Amino acid sequence: MEHKDIIVMATQNGALAMDRADDFGTLEKGKFANLIILEKDPGIDVSNFRSISHVKRTGVLSEIDNSNEQYRK
């Protein structure tokens, strides 16, 4: 399985499985979106999902302190 397929499976396909594709699962106007911002490309190596620098959840952007894995605002 390609790395990009894992991302689609976890997002778009997850929303489809929950019958919530109208609400989330893809980045589109009018949909809910919690985001993670990564320092490294997960398309190169799926373990790069661990390189989270920021999280945007319910409209609040938080920086991640990777030294102890706690949120910083």
C-alpha positions in Angstrom: 0.0 0.0 0.0 1.3 3.5 -0.9 1.8 6.1 1.8 -0.8 8.4 0.2 -3.3 5.5 0.3 -2.9 5.2 4.1 -3.7 8.9 4.4 -6.9 8.6 2.3 -7.9 5.4 4.2 -7.6 7.2 7.5 -9.4 10.4 6.4 -11.8 10.2 3.4 -12.5 6.5 3.7 -13.0 6.8 7.5 -15.6 9.5 7.0 -17.3 7.4 4.3 -17.4 4.4 6.6 -19.1 6.5 9.3 -21.5 8.0 6.8 -20.1 11.4 7.6 -18.4 12.3 4.3 -20.6 15.4 4.0 -19.2 16.7 7.3 -15.5 15.8 7.2 -12.9 13.5 5.6 -11.6 15.9 2.9 -10.6 19.6 2.9 -13.5 21.4 1.5 -15.4 24.6 2.2 -18.1 24.0 4.8 -16.6 20.8 6.3 -15.1 20.4 9.7 -11.3 20.0 9.8 -8.8 19.3 12.5 -5.3 19.5 11.0 -1.8 18.3 11.9 1.2 20.1 10.5 4.2 17.9 10.0 7.9 18.8 9.8 8.6 15.9 7.5 6.8 14.4 4.5 4.8 11.2 5.3 4.8 10.5 1.6 8.4 9.6 1.8 8.2 7.6 5.1 5.0 6.9 7.0 6.9 7.2 10.3 7.2 11.0 9.5 3.6 11.2 10.9 5.5 11.4 14.2 7.1 14.8 13.2 4.1 16.9 14.3 4.9 20.6 14.8 1.4 22.0 15.1 -2.2 20.9 15.6 -5.3 22.9 14.7 -8.3 21.6 16.6 -11.7 23.3 16.9 -10.2 26.4 15.4 -7.3 26.7 17.8 -3.7 26.3 16.5 -1.3 24.8 19.0 2.4 24.3 18.7 3.7 20.8 19.7 6.6 20.6 22.1 8.2 17.4 20.8 10.6 17.3 23.8 7.8 16.0 26.0 4.9 15.7 23.5 2.7 18.3 25.2 0.6 20.9 23.5 1.8 24.5 23.7 -0.5 27.4 22.7 
